[in-house]
Structure formats: C-alpha cells, structure tokens
Amino acid sequence: MNLQAVNPVARVIALLVFTTPLLVSIDLVSALVSLACTIISAPILGVSYRVLFRRGLPIVLIAPVSGISMALYGRPEGGNISRLPSHT
C-alpha cells in the first residue's frame, strides 16, 4: 500500500490518533514503542528507511537542545501544567 494513495484527511486523522496519547503520557516506554512502530510500519506503508531517516533527521538534531534547556531551566519537582478531571 502506497501512502500517497491514501486520502490526506485520513493521514491527518491517523497522525492525531497516534500522537495524541504520546503527548498526554510522556515517558521512555511510550517513546520507544512509538519509535519501534514507526520503524516497523515504514516499509509496509511504502516509505523507505532512507526517506524516513531524512525526514526525521531535523528532530534528532533538535531534540538534544530541548533536553538541555529542560535540564537547565526545568523545575526539579515537576509540577503539572494542567489537570484532567477526576472521576472519583
């Protein structure tokens, strides 16, 4: 299946379904599962590893800058920005 043949709206919806849980639960396991699923599904969806690497390279280069700024300016106690409603 070639990804160019899929409706662009369906691609955006799939992107939202896949990335929204990652934004809600930011941890190492979620990131590694996401990375593994991306690497495994790329050839199935018609994206070569070369194209995947070329498109992901900017993120790989910029991510350490984000980590350094969090290490320097982040609060050690790690407060919540927002809270989800509790169903108790």
N, C-alpha and C positions, 0 to 999 in steps of 0.2 A: 504494500500500500504506500503510495507516494503522498507526502504531506501536502504538496501543492494542490492535490485534487480535492482536499477536504475544504469545506466551507470555512471562510475566515472567522465567522462568528462562532462556529463550533470550536475552532482552535483557541479563541479567546476564552470561551467558557471552560474548556478543559484546563487552560492555564490558571484560571481563577480557582477552579476546584482543586487543583494540585498544589497551588502556592498558598492559599489562604490558611490551611491548617499549619503550614510551616511558619507563617508569621505569628500565629497565636501561640504555638509551642516551640520556642526557640531553644533547642538543645542539640547536643552532639549526635544522638541516635537519629533524630529526625533528619538532620542534615546528611548523615551518611546513608540513610535509607533513600532519601531523595536523590543523592548522587548516584547510588547504585542503580536505581530505577531508570534514571536518565541515561546512564551508560549502556544498560541492557536494552532499553527500548529504542535507542537512536537508530541502529541498523534496521530494526523492524519497521520503523516509520520512514525509512528512506533517507536518513541523514547520516552521512559518512562521519567517521571519527575525526577526520581532518577538518571538516566544516564545524563539527561540534567543538573541537579544540579552538579553532579560530574565533568562533563566536563567544566562547567562554573565557578567552584569554583576558579581556579587559576586567572581568570580575575577579579573576585570580590575581591580577596585578594590583587592583584597588583594595581588595579585602584586607590585606595587612595594614593599610593606612587606617582603615576603620577600627581594626583591633587595637592599634597603637593609641588612637585617640580615646578609645574606651578605657584602656589601661591607665592613661594619664589623667583623664578628666572624669571618669565614672565614679559613682559613689559606691563605696565598699558594701554598704548594707543592702544595695539593690532594691530600691523601692518600686512600687507598681505605678505605672503611668495612669492606668485605668483599671477598674474592677468590673468583672462580669457579675450580673445579678445572681444572688444565691437562691437556690430552691430548697430551703430548709423549712 
